[in-house]
C-alpha cells in the first residue's frame, strides 16, 4: 500500500507520525533532540572582526583555554587611537566579546578565556575600555588577561599603574612580547604577535555565517516538526510541513558540505598552521543536527508503515460505509425525489420549472457517478491489499455499479420527458402566436388597389399559412411521439416495475392537440374566404386592365383607319387590297369591342359581388362606347370615300375603254370600211353616251380634287406626294379622254364633209 493508496499521502503520514512522536517515545534517548543554539553575528560585530580589532581564531593556550586577541593596530601597524572616530566604543567591544564568547564549546568555556591585549602602541583608555568590556561580557569566564606592555618604560609604568588602580575582578598580567610564549605556544599565536598561526578574518566570517545559517535552518526544520502536533490542522503549518519535508534532503546535503568544510578548517589535515579547534566543535554540532534530521526521517518511515496499515483498515471500513450510504440514498431519498418529478406540467412555465428540478437531480446523479467511480477504484485497490475480502468487495462494487447505472438511466430518461414537455409547449406557444397573427390578418380587409398589391397580399397570406401549417405538423408529430413515450414501461433501480401515472398528462396533451386542430380549421376557413376574395380582386383588376388595353387597341385601330390609308387612297391599282385591309381592320375592331364589352360586364359583376363602387366600371364602359362610336363614324366615312373612289375608278376605266375602242374603230385603214358599215346615228348616240359619262366623271373628279386639296391643305406630311401623284393621274386620264373626244369630233366632221 505504500505510495499507492490515496488517503496515506506523505503529508498526512508525517502529521500522524509526528503527533504520535511528540506524544511519546521521542525522548527515549537523552539529549538526542537538544536544541543547538548559535548566536547570529551582528553587522557591527562583523566590522570589528573584519578589521582584526578582535579575533577568536580558535587556538588554545598551554592549559587548553581559548584565546581571545584584542589589537588596536590597523593593517599598517598604526594605532586606531590616532583617529578617535575609528576607535571601538565600550558597547561595541562588549557586544562583539559577548558574541565571540559563545563560539567555543561548553566544556572549553568552563576553563575560562585567556585574553591577549596588544598594548604596545595602544592608548591607555582604549586598554581600560577593553578590560571593562571583557569584565562586562565574560565576567567569571576569564581565566587571566595578558597585556603586552609598551616598549617605553614610562608607558609601561602608566599602564601598570592603571591596572593596579582599576582592581579588576580577574587576574591581569603585564607581559613582554617575547615572554608570551611561556603561556601560549608559538603555533597558537598570530603572526602580528610573532607566532605562526595563519588567520584570515574574511574567510573566518564567511565560514561562520554559513554555519549560523545552516544551524538556523536545521533548528527551524526540527522545531516545525516538533510543533506539528499542536497546530497540525492549520493550513500554514501543513504547507510549512510540506516545504520542510521537501527541504530535509537539501538540509542533509548542505550539512555534509558544511561538515567537510569545517573539518578541513579545523586542522585535521596535515596543514597545522591554520588549526582552529572551534571549527571542530562546530562540525560536531553540524553532525549532531544531521543525525537529528536523519533520526526524525527514520522514525517517520518506521511509523509510516504502521499508519498505512491502520489507514488501510480504516479505509476498508469507510469504503463499506460509503457503499452502504450510497445504496441507501438511491433506494430511499433518490427514489422519492425521482418519483415526485413524473409530471409533464400544464404550461410552458411549469415545464421549465420541472426541467430545472430535473437538472438539479441530474447534477446529483453526476455526483453519484463520481462517488461510485471513487468507491469502485478504492474497492479494486482494497482487493489487492486485502485478498481475503475480495468477494465481499466485489459484491459491493457490483451492487454500486448496477444501482447507479439504473438510477442515472432513469434520471436521464425522465429529464428527456421534461425536455420533450418544454419543447412541446414551446411549439404550442409558437403555434398560438402564429395563428393569432394569421387570424388577425385574415379578419382585416384586403388593402389592394392594383394587381401588384393584390399579389403581395396573396403571397403574404400564403406565407403565413405555410408557416402555420409547418408549425402545426411539427407540433402534432411531437405531441404524438410524446404520448407514445409516456406510455413506455419502466422499472425502478432494483428492476421492479413502476406504475407511472401519466394519464392526466396524456389527456391534457390530447386536448391541446384537438384545440390546435380547431384553430387550424378556423384559420383554413378564413384563409379560403380571403383567398377567394383575393382571386376575385385579381380577376377584377385584370379585367379592368384588359378593358383599358381594349380601349387602347380600338384607339390604335382608329388612328390606323384615319391615317393609315392616305398614301394609297387614290392608287387605283391597290384599291382592291385597301378594301380587303379595311374589312380585316373592321373585323379586328369589332371583335376587340365585343371583348371589351364583355370585360366591362365582368367588372361590373365583380364590383357588385365585392361590394365595391361600380363607378370605375361605368367609366370604363363609357370610354369604350365613346371610342367605338368614333371608330364607327370614321369607318363609315372611309367606306363612303372608298365607294366614291371605286365609282370614279370604274367610270374612268369604262370611259377609257370606250374611248380606246372608238379610237381603234376610227383609226387605220379600216376607217372607211367601218364608216360604211356604221351609220352616223350610232356615232352620235355613242358620242352622247360618252359625253354623259365624261360629265359624270367630271363631277366625281371635282369632288375628289376638292377632297384632295383639303387633305393637302390640312397636312403637309409625307403623304403629300401620294396625293399629288393621284391628282396628276386623274388629270392625265381626263385629258386623255378629252383628247380622244376631240379626235372623235374631228373624225366625225371629216366624215360629214365627205358626205
NUKEZA-535962 format. One line per field, with one value per residue (C-alpha): residue in one letter; chain; x, y, z. Coordinates in steps of 0.25 Angstrom, whole numbers. Example, Ala and Ser with C-alpha at 12.3 -4.5 7.8 and 13.67 -1.06 7.14 Angstrom:
# residues 2
resn <- a	s
chain <- A	A
east <- 49	55
north <- -18	-4
up <- 31	29
# end
This chain:
# residues 755
resn <- x	x	x	x	x	x	x	x	x	x	x	x	x	x	x	x	x	x	x	x	x	x	x	x	x	x	x	x	x	x	x	x	x	x	x	x	x	x	x	x	x	x	x	x	x	x	x	x	x	x	x	x	x	x	x	x	x	x	x	x	x	x	x	x	x	x	x	x	x	x	x	x	x	x	x	x	x	x	x	x	x	x	x	x	x	x	x	x	x	x	x	x	x	x	x	x	x	x	x	x	x	x	x	x	x	x	x	x	x	x	x	x	x	x	x	x	x	x	x	x	x	x	x	x	x	x	x	x	x	x	x	x	x	x	x	x	x	x	x	x	x	x	x	x	x	x	x	x	x	x	x	x	x	x	x	x	x	x	x	x	x	x	x	x	x	x	x	x	x	x	x	x	x	x	x	x	x	x	x	x	x	x	x	x	x	x	x	x	x	x	x	x	x	x	x	x	x	x	x	x	x	x	x	x	x	x	x	x	x	x	x	x	x	x	x	x	x	x	x	x	x	x	x	x	x	x	x	x	x	x	x	x	x	x	x	x	x	x	x	x	x	x	x	x	x	x	x	x	x	x	x	x	x	x	x	x	x	x	x	x	x	x	x	x	x	x	x	x	x	x	x	x	x	x	x	x	x	x	x	x	x	x	x	x	x	x	x	x	x	x	x	x	x	x	x	x	x	x	x	x	x	x	x	x	x	x	x	x	x	x	x	x	x	x	x	x	x	x	x	x	x	x	x	x	x	x	x	x	x	x	x	x	x	x	x	x	x	x	x	x	x	x	x	x	x	x	x	x	x	x	x	x	x	x	x	x	x	x	x	x	x	x	x	x	x	x	x	x	x	x	x	x	x	x	x	x	x	x	x	x	x	x	x	x	x	x	x	x	x	x	x	x	x	x	x	x	x	x	x	x	x	x	x	x	x	x	x	x	x	x	x	x	x	x	x	x	x	x	x	x	x	x	x	x	x	x	x	x	x	x	x	x	x	x	x	x	x	x	x	x	x	x	x	x	x	x	x	x	x	x	x	x	x	x	x	x	x	x	x	x	x	x	x	x	x	x	x	x	x	x	x	x	x	x	x	x	x	x	x	x	x	x	x	x	x	x	x	x	x	x	x	x	x	x	x	x	x	x	x	x	x	x	x	x	x	x	x	x	x	x	x	x	x	x	x	x	x	x	x	x	x	x	x	x	x	x	x	x	x	x	x	x	x	x	x	x	x	x	x	x	x	x	x	x	x	x	x	x	x	x	x	x	x	x	x	x	x	x	x	x	x	x	x	x	x	x	x	x	x	x	x	x	x	x	x	x	x	x	x	x	x	x	x	x	x	x	x	x	x	x	x	x	x	x	x	x	x	x	x	x	x	x	x	x	x	x	x	x	x	x	x	x	x	x	x	x	x	x	x	x	x	x	x	x	x	x	x	x	x	x	x	x	x	x	x	x	x	x	x	x	x	x	x	x	x	x	x	x	x	x	x	x	x	x	x	x	x	x	x	x	x	x	x	x	x	x	x	x	x	x	x	x	x	x	x	x	x	x	x	x	x	x	x	x	x	x	x	x	x	x	x	x	x	x	x	x	x	x	x	x	x	x	x	x	x	x	x	x	x	x	x	x	x	x	x	x	x	x	x	x	x	x	x	x	x	x	x	x	x	x	x	x	x	x	x	x	x	x	x	x	x	x	x	x	x	x	x	x	x	x	x	x	x	x	x
chain <- A	A	A	A	A	A	A	A	A	A	A	A	A	A	A	A	A	A	A	A	A	A	A	A	A	A	A	A	A	A	A	A	A	A	A	A	A	A	A	A	A	A	A	A	A	A	A	A	A	A	A	A	A	A	A	A	A	A	A	A	A	A	A	A	A	A	A	A	A	A	A	A	A	A	A	A	A	A	A	A	A	A	A	A	A	A	A	A	A	A	A	A	A	A	A	A	A	A	A	A	A	A	A	A	A	A	A	A	A	A	A	A	A	A	A	A	A	A	A	A	A	A	A	A	A	A	A	A	A	A	A	A	A	A	A	A	A	A	A	A	A	A	A	A	A	A	A	A	A	A	A	A	A	A	A	A	A	A	A	A	A	A	A	A	A	A	A	A	A	A	A	A	A	A	A	A	A	A	A	A	A	A	A	A	A	A	A	A	A	A	A	A	A	A	A	A	A	A	A	A	A	A	A	A	A	A	A	A	A	A	A	A	A	A	A	A	A	A	A	A	A	A	A	A	A	A	A	A	A	A	A	A	A	A	A	A	A	A	A	A	A	A	A	A	A	A	A	A	A	A	A	A	A	A	A	A	A	A	A	A	A	A	A	A	A	A	A	A	A	A	A	A	A	A	A	A	A	A	A	A	A	A	A	A	A	A	A	A	A	A	A	A	A	A	A	A	A	A	A	A	A	A	A	A	A	A	A	A	A	A	A	A	A	A	A	A	A	A	A	A	A	A	A	A	A	A	A	A	A	A	A	A	A	A	A	A	A	A	A	A	A	A	A	A	A	A	A	A	A	A	A	A	A	A	A	A	A	A	A	A	A	A	A	A	A	A	A	A	A	A	A	A	A	A	A	A	A	A	A	A	A	A	A	A	A	A	A	A	A	A	A	A	A	A	A	A	A	A	A	A	A	A	A	A	A	A	A	A	A	A	A	A	A	A	A	A	A	A	A	A	A	A	A	A	A	A	A	A	A	A	A	A	A	A	A	A	A	A	A	A	A	A	A	A	A	A	A	A	A	A	A	A	A	A	A	A	A	A	A	A	A	A	A	A	A	A	A	A	A	A	A	A	A	A	A	A	A	A	A	A	A	A	A	A	A	A	A	A	A	A	A	A	A	A	A	A	A	A	A	A	A	A	A	A	A	A	A	A	A	A	A	A	A	A	A	A	A	A	A	A	A	A	A	A	A	A	A	A	A	A	A	A	A	A	A	A	A	A	A	A	A	A	A	A	A	A	A	A	A	A	A	A	A	A	A	A	A	A	A	A	A	A	A	A	A	A	A	A	A	A	A	A	A	A	A	A	A	A	A	A	A	A	A	A	A	A	A	A	A	A	A	A	A	A	A	A	A	A	A	A	A	A	A	A	A	A	A	A	A	A	A	A	A	A	A	A	A	A	A	A	A	A	A	A	A	A	A	A	A	A	A	A	A	A	A	A	A	A	A	A	A	A	A	A	A	A	A	A	A	A	A	A	A	A	A	A	A	A	A	A	A	A	A	A	A	A	A	A	A	A	A	A	A	A	A	A	A	A	A	A	A	A	A	A	A	A	A	A	A	A	A	A	A	A	A	A	A	A	A	A	A	A	A	A	A	A	A	A	A	A	A	A	A	A	A	A	A	A	A	A	A	A	A	A	A	A	A	A	A	A	A	A	A	A	A	A	A	A	A	A	A	A	A	A	A	A	A	A	A	A	A	A	A	A	A
east <- 0	12	11	-1	-13	-19	-22	-8	-1	13	8	-3	6	16	6	0	14	19	7	10	25	23	13	23	35	43	51	56	70	74	79	76	68	74	74	87	87	96	96	96	107	102	107	115	122	126	132	141	145	148	157	165	162	157	159	156	164	161	174	177	188	197	186	175	167	162	170	163	172	170	178	177	186	181	187	198	202	196	188	174	174	181	167	158	146	150	153	143	133	131	117	123	134	124	115	126	132	119	117	130	129	118	126	135	129	123	134	144	137	137	153	152	157	171	170	183	182	193	196	209	204	190	185	182	168	166	172	164	151	155	157	144	137	143	139	125	123	131	131	135	139	152	164	174	177	191	194	206	214	219	233	236	238	229	217	220	218	206	199	203	198	185	184	186	177	165	166	158	151	161	176	183	197	206	216	226	224	236	231	217	221	222	207	204	210	216	208	195	199	196	208	206	210	222	214	212	197	190	177	169	157	149	150	146	134	129	130	124	112	110	110	100	90	91	88	77	70	72	67	55	52	53	44	34	33	32	21	13	5	0	-4	-6	-19	-15	-13	0	7	2	9	21	22	22	33	41	39	44	56	61	69	74	78	86	93	97	101	110	117	118	123	134	138	138	147	156	158	159	173	170	178	194	194	195	198	183	178	164	159	145	142	144	133	124	126	121	109	106	108	98	88	89	87	75	69	72	66	53	53	55	45	35	38	36	23	18	16	8	0	-2	-7	-17	-21	-24	-33	-40	-42	-47	-58	-60	-62	-72	-80	-79	-85	-96	-99	-99	-109	-118	-119	-122	-133	-139	-137	-133	-145	-155	-149	-149	-164	-168	-164	-172	-181	-181	-186	-199	-192	-178	-174	-178	-170	-158	-158	-159	-147	-140	-143	-138	-125	-123	-126	-116	-105	-108	-107	-94	-88	-93	-86	-73	-75	-77	-65	-57	-63	-60	-46	-44	-50	-41	-29	-34	-36	-21	-18	-27	-29	-38	-48	-48	-62	-69	-63	-67	-81	-81	-75	-85	-97	-92	-90	-104	-111	-104	-105	-120	-123	-115	-122	-136	-132	-127	-140	-149	-141	-143	-158	-157	-149	-159	-170	-163	-161	-176	-181	-171	-176	-190	-187	-181	-193	-203	-195	-194	-209	-213	-205	-211	-225	-223	-218	-230	-240	-236	-240	-231	-223	-221	-222	-216	-211	-197	-202	-213	-202	-194	-206	-207	-193	-192	-205	-199	-186	-193	-202	-190	-183	-195	-196	-182	-182	-195	-190	-177	-186	-195	-183	-176	-189	-192	-178	-178	-191	-184	-172	-181	-187	-173	-171	-162	-155	-148	-134	-135	-143	-157	-168	-173	-187	-184	-198	-197	-211	-215	-203	-207	-221	-216	-207	-219	-228	-217	-216	-231	-231	-220	-227	-239	-231	-225	-238	-243	-230	-232	-247	-243	-232	-241	-250	-239	-233	-246	-247	-233	-235	-247	-239	-229	-240	-245	-232	-228	-241	-240	-226	-230	-242	-233	-224	-236	-239	-225	-225	-238	-231	-219	-229	-236	-223	-219	-232	-231	-217	-212	-219	-215	-203	-210	-224	-225	-216	-226	-217	-217	-231	-236	-225	-229	-243	-239	-230	-241	-250	-240	-238	-253	-253	-242	-248	-262	-256	-248	-260	-268	-257	-256	-271	-270	-259	-267	-279	-270	-264	-278	-282	-269	-270	-284	-280	-269	-278	-268	-272	-277	-274	-260	-267	-277	-266	-258	-271	-274	-260	-261	-274	-268	-256	-265	-274	-263	-257	-271	-272	-258	-261	-274	-267	-255	-265	-272	-259	-255	-269	-267	-253	-258	-268	-258	-249	-259	-264	-251	-247	-261	-259	-245	-248	-260	-251	-240	-249	-255	-241	-238	-250	-247	-232	-225	-229	-242	-248	-255	-260	-265	-271	-279	-284	-287	-298	-295	-306	-299	-287	-296	-302	-289	-283	-295	-293	-278	-281	-291	-280	-270	-279	-281	-266	-264	-273	-266	-253	-257	-261	-248	-240	-246	-244	-230	-228	-234	-225	-212	-216	-218	-206	-192	-186	-180	-194	-194	-186	-196	-208	-201	-198	-212	-217	-208	-212	-227	-223	-215	-227	-237	-228	-226	-242	-243	-232	-239	-253	-247	-241	-254	-261	-250	-253	-268	-266	-257	-267	-279	-271	-268	-283
north <- 0	9	21	15	18	32	34	31	43	47	60	52	41	51	58	46	41	54	55	41	44	56	49	39	31	43	45	31	35	47	59	54	65	76	89	95	110	119	134	141	151	166	176	184	171	167	181	179	165	168	180	170	179	166	152	138	129	116	114	110	114	103	100	98	111	118	130	144	154	169	178	193	193	194	187	197	196	209	211	213	224	233	235	235	234	219	214	204	208	201	196	191	183	177	173	166	159	154	149	142	136	126	120	111	98	98	89	98	111	105	106	121	130	135	149	155	170	176	189	192	205	205	217	214	218	208	197	201	201	187	182	187	181	167	168	172	161	150	153	140	133	140	131	143	154	156	171	172	184	196	197	210	210	222	216	203	210	217	204	197	208	207	192	194	205	199	186	177	164	156	154	164	162	172	164	166	160	150	145	142	128	124	124	121	113	120	111	117	132	140	146	160	154	147	133	124	123	127	135	141	149	149	134	133	142	135	121	126	131	118	111	121	120	105	104	113	105	92	97	103	90	82	92	91	76	77	88	80	72	85	92	81	85	99	102	109	98	88	96	98	83	80	90	85	71	75	82	71	65	78	81	68	71	85	79	69	80	89	78	75	90	91	78	84	97	90	86	71	71	71	86	91	105	109	100	104	96	103	98	84	87	94	81	73	82	81	66	65	73	64	52	58	61	46	41	48	43	29	29	35	23	14	19	21	6	5	17	12	-1	5	15	3	-4	9	12	-2	1	15	8	-1	10	19	7	6	21	22	10	15	29	23	13	24	39	37	29	38	50	43	39	53	58	50	61	68	81	89	100	105	111	99	90	100	99	84	83	92	82	70	78	78	63	61	69	60	47	52	53	39	34	41	35	22	22	26	15	5	10	9	-5	-10	-5	-11	-25	-24	-20	-30	-42	-49	-38	-39	-46	-36	-24	-29	-31	-16	-12	-19	-14	0	-1	-7	3	15	11	8	21	30	24	27	41	43	37	46	58	55	54	68	73	68	75	88	87	83	95	104	99	101	115	117	111	120	133	129	126	139	147	140	141	156	158	149	157	171	176	173	186	185	195	188	175	176	180	168	158	164	161	147	144	149	141	129	130	132	120	111	115	112	98	95	98	91	78	78	80	69	60	64	62	48	43	50	42	29	32	34	20	13	2	6	-1	4	3	-11	-16	-16	-10	4	9	23	30	40	38	52	58	49	54	69	67	61	73	82	75	75	90	93	85	94	107	101	99	113	118	110	114	129	127	120	132	142	134	135	150	152	143	152	164	159	156	170	177	168	171	186	185	177	187	198	191	188	203	206	195	202	215	210	204	217	224	214	215	230	232	218	219	233	229	219	225	229	218	210	198	196	199	185	182	194	189	176	182	191	179	172	185	186	171	173	185	179	166	176	184	171	166	180	180	166	171	183	174	165	177	182	168	166	180	178	164	170	182	192	205	202	216	211	200	210	220	209	205	219	221	208	213	226	221	211	222	230	217	214	228	228	215	219	232	223	214	225	230	217	216	229	225	212	218	228	217	209	221	225	211	209	223	220	206	212	223	214	205	217	222	208	208	221	219	212	206	201	214	215	201	204	217	210	199	208	219	233	232	221	230	241	232	227	241	246	234	237	251	248	239	249	259	250	247	262	263	252	257	271	264	256	268	277	266	264	279	280	268	275	288	281	272	275	261	250	247	260	253	242	252	260	247	243	257	257	243	247	260	251	241	253	260	247	245	259	257	245	252	263	253	247	260	263	249	252	265	259	249	259	267	255	252
up <- 0	2	-9	-15	-6	-7	7	12	6	11	18	25	29	35	42	49	52	58	66	72	72	81	89	94	90	85	97	99	96	106	99	85	81	90	83	78	80	71	73	60	56	56	46	56	61	47	45	57	54	39	44	53	65	72	68	72	63	70	77	91	102	108	118	108	110	98	93	90	84	85	76	74	62	48	35	34	49	53	65	64	74	64	59	70	61	57	71	76	87	100	95	82	89	99	88	80	92	96	82	82	96	91	80	88	93	107	113	108	113	127	126	125	114	112	107	100	98	90	98	91	84	90	97	112	111	100	108	120	111	106	120	125	113	116	130	126	115	121	136	143	130	129	134	132	124	117	113	104	111	103	99	106	121	124	116	124	137	133	128	141	150	142	144	159	161	154	162	152	156	148	148	139	135	128	120	109	95	96	109	103	98	113	113	98	88	77	67	74	72	60	52	58	71	66	64	52	53	39	42	31	37	24	22	37	35	23	29	42	34	27	40	46	34	34	49	48	36	43	56	49	42	55	62	52	53	68	67	57	67	74	61	51	45	41	26	29	37	27	15	24	27	12	10	21	17	3	9	18	7	4	18	19	6	11	25	18	10	22	31	21	20	35	37	27	34	48	45	44	31	30	30	44	42	42	53	58	69	69	55	60	71	61	52	63	65	50	51	62	55	43	52	58	44	39	52	50	36	40	51	41	32	43	47	33	30	43	40	26	31	40	30	20	30	33	18	17	28	21	8	13	20	7	-1	9	10	-6	-7	4	-2	-16	-11	-2	-4	-18	-22	-15	-22	-35	-33	-30	-43	-52	-57	-70	-66	-70	-77	-82	-69	-61	-71	-70	-55	-56	-65	-55	-44	-53	-56	-41	-40	-52	-44	-32	-41	-47	-33	-30	-42	-38	-24	-30	-38	-26	-18	-29	-31	-16	-15	-26	-18	-5	-13	-16	-2	5	-3	7	6	-9	-10	-1	-8	-22	-17	-12	-26	-34	-25	-27	-42	-44	-35	-40	-55	-53	-45	-55	-67	-61	-58	-72	-78	-68	-72	-87	-83	-77	-88	-98	-90	-91	-106	-108	-100	-108	-121	-115	-112	-126	-132	-124	-127	-142	-142	-135	-145	-156	-151	-148	-163	-168	-161	-167	-181	-193	-195	-210	-221	-233	-237	-231	-217	-218	-222	-210	-201	-206	-204	-190	-187	-193	-186	-172	-175	-179	-166	-158	-165	-163	-148	-147	-153	-145	-132	-136	-138	-125	-118	-123	-120	-107	-103	-108	-100	-87	-89	-89	-78	-67	-55	-42	-39	-34	-46	-40	-49	-46	-49	-55	-56	-68	-71	-67	-76	-88	-87	-86	-98	-106	-102	-107	-120	-122	-119	-128	-139	-137	-138	-151	-157	-154	-160	-172	-174	-173	-182	-192	-192	-193	-204	-212	-209	-214	-226	-229	-227	-237	-247	-245	-247	-258	-265	-263	-268	-280	-283	-283	-292	-301	-302	-305	-316	-322	-321	-329	-339	-341	-343	-353	-360	-360	-364	-369	-384	-388	-396	-405	-404	-419	-424	-433	-435	-420	-417	-416	-406	-398	-397	-392	-381	-377	-376	-367	-359	-357	-352	-343	-337	-335	-328	-319	-316	-312	-303	-296	-295	-288	-279	-275	-271	-263	-256	-252	-247	-239	-233	-229	-223	-215	-211	-217	-225	-239	-244	-249	-257	-263	-267	-274	-281	-285	-290	-298	-305	-308	-315	-322	-327	-333	-339	-346	-351	-357	-363	-370	-375	-380	-387	-394	-399	-404	-411	-418	-422	-427	-435	-441	-444	-451	-459	-463	-467	-474	-482	-485	-491	-499	-504	-507	-515	-522	-526	-531	-539	-545	-547	-558	-572	-567	-564	-578	-577	-563	-567	-578	-568	-557	-558	-554	-543	-536	-535	-530	-519	-515	-514	-506	-496	-495	-492	-481	-475	-476	-470	-458	-457	-457	-445	-437	-441	-435	-422	-421	-425	-415	-404	-409	-408	-394	-390	-395	-388	-375	-375	-381	-377	-385	-391	-399	-410	-411	-412	-423	-431	-430	-435	-447	-450	-450	-459	-469	-471	-472	-482	-490	-490	-495	-506	-511	-511	-519	-528	-530	-533	-543	-550	-550	-556	-567	-569	-570	-580	-589	-589
# end
